[in-house]
Amino acid sequence: MKVLVNNKEVKTGATTLSQLIEELALSVQGIAVAVDNRIVLRTEWTKCALREYMSIIIIKAACGG
Protein backbone atom coordinates (compact mmCIF):
# COMPACT_ATOMS: atom_id res chain seq x y z
CA MET A 1 0.00 0.00 0.00
CA LYS A 2 1.07 3.61 -0.47
CA VAL A 3 0.70 6.34 2.14
CA LEU A 4 1.82 9.95 2.22
CA VAL A 5 4.43 10.64 4.91
CA ASN A 6 5.22 14.35 5.20
CA ASN A 7 3.75 14.80 1.71
CA LYS A 8 6.00 12.11 0.16
CA GLU A 9 4.60 8.86 -1.20
CA VAL A 10 5.88 5.85 0.76
CA LYS A 11 5.25 2.23 -0.15
CA THR A 12 4.72 0.12 2.97
CA GLY A 13 3.71 -3.31 4.12
CA ALA A 14 2.66 -1.90 7.49
CA THR A 15 -0.98 -2.11 8.50
CA THR A 16 -0.83 0.11 11.61
CA LEU A 17 0.80 3.40 12.46
CA SER A 18 3.14 1.76 14.98
CA GLN A 19 4.33 -0.72 12.33
CA LEU A 20 4.98 2.15 9.92
CA ILE A 21 7.03 4.05 12.53
CA GLU A 22 9.07 0.88 13.12
CA GLU A 23 9.46 0.25 9.38
CA LEU A 24 10.76 3.79 8.89
CA ALA A 25 13.28 3.14 11.71
CA LEU A 26 12.14 6.18 13.67
CA SER A 27 12.76 6.60 17.37
CA VAL A 28 9.43 6.90 19.18
CA GLN A 29 10.99 9.39 21.59
CA GLY A 30 10.54 13.01 20.60
CA ILE A 31 8.11 12.58 17.72
CA ALA A 32 4.50 13.56 17.23
CA VAL A 33 2.27 12.05 14.57
CA ALA A 34 -0.83 13.42 12.88
CA VAL A 35 -3.06 11.37 10.58
CA ASP A 36 -5.34 13.28 8.23
CA ASN A 37 -4.63 16.47 10.22
CA ARG A 38 -5.50 14.93 13.62
CA ILE A 39 -2.90 14.19 16.30
CA VAL A 40 -2.71 10.50 17.19
CA LEU A 41 -1.60 9.75 20.75
CA ARG A 42 1.29 7.30 21.05
CA THR A 43 -0.99 4.94 23.01
CA GLU A 44 -3.24 4.76 19.91
CA TRP A 45 -0.52 4.00 17.33
CA THR A 46 -1.09 0.24 17.50
CA LYS A 47 -4.83 0.73 16.94
CA CYS A 48 -4.51 3.25 14.09
CA ALA A 49 -5.07 1.24 10.88
CA LEU A 50 -3.44 2.52 7.72
CA ARG A 51 -5.32 2.88 4.45
CA GLU A 52 -4.24 3.71 0.92
CA TYR A 53 -2.99 7.30 0.48
CA MET A 54 -3.59 8.23 4.12
CA SER A 55 -1.82 11.51 4.96
CA ILE A 56 0.64 11.14 7.84
CA ILE A 57 2.70 13.98 9.25
CA ILE A 58 5.63 13.10 11.51
CA ILE A 59 7.27 15.90 13.49
CA LYS A 60 10.57 15.41 15.31
CA ALA A 61 11.52 17.55 18.29
CA ALA A 62 14.88 19.30 17.95
CA CYS A 63 17.15 20.83 20.57
CA GLY A 64 18.56 24.29 20.21
CA GLY A 65 17.17 27.56 19.16
N, C-alpha and C positions, 0 to 999 in steps of 0.2 A: 504494500500500500504506500501511497505518497501522502505526506503531510507537509505543511509549511512551517518551518522553524525559523523564526526571526525573518520572515518573508522570503526564505529560500526553500526550494523544493527538496525534500529529503525522502529517500526511499527507505522504508523500514519494515522489519518483520515483527516489530513490537505491536502488542495489542492494548497495552495500558501506558499511561503517562510514565509510571515508574520504570517500566521496561525500556521506554524510549530514552529516559535520562541515563539509564545504565548503558544502553547501546551507544549513546553518544559519548560515553566515558566522562561524564560530568560529575564533579563532586556535589553532593547534595547540600553541603554546607555553603551558605552565603549566596544561594540562588533563590529567585522567586519565579514562579511560572504562572502565566495567564493563558487560558484556552478560550478562544473566541471572545477576547476582551474581558474575561472574568478571571480573577485570581483564583487559583486552585491551591488550597491548603496542602501542605506536605502530607498530612495524615490521609488525604483523599487521593493521592497520586496512584495508589494501587487499584482504586475503584474507578478511576477516570479512563473510560474506554476510548481508544482512538478510532477515528473514522476518516475515510478518504478526504484529503485536502482540508483537514482541520487546521485552523490557524493557531500556532503555539508560539508564544513569546517567552523567551528565557532571559532573565536579567541577572547578571552577576554583580555582587557587591565588590567594590574596589576601595582599597585604602588610599589615603592621601587627599590632596585637595587641589 
